[in-house]
Amino acid sequence: MFACLSDSDSPSRTSTGAFKNKAAQANISGPEEVFVKKGSTISLTCTVNVHSTPPGSVLWYHGPSVVDFDSPRGGISLETERTEKGTTSKLLVTRAELSDSGNYTCVPSNANPASVGVHVLNGEHPAAMQRPSNASSSRSRCSAALLVIALVAALLSAR
């Protein structure tokens, strides 16, 4: 809450108001669902644009557990960079295994967390990765068919 008193007006006037301190929000780059092939590298980048105070720490969770960089699994690393624009934390999980699938959450000490779903898939052409392109080509065929129908209808009505 704050108050401003103005003595330039006659009589003097007081105005009150409140500051709304909006919590900073973490953001994970890319789509909300990430699909990677088994054996490849999972790369997740979390940014926190905090201009006043950078976060003291950024924790990563895999499901309910804090990511353990010293686990016997190995191949897990974290790169954190603080600049005047904010903080960037990059989680790398090499040699992705099926057990690396799940929800990953970036939790800065002074901002709201952000999450992404990671799916580690077996095989060269997993069905989940094929859906978007199939849906796109179906839409193109449907649009072309509608265009042809509209042209035929226009030609018939012109007669």
Protein Blocks (a to p, Z undefined) as FASTA:
>chain_A
ZZdddfkbccdddddddddddddddddehjfbdcddehiacddddddddfkbccfbdcdd
ehjbccdfkbfkgoiacdddddfkbccdddddehiafklgccdddddfkbccdddddddd
edjbdfklmmmmmmmmmmmmmmmmmmmmmmmmmmmmmZZ
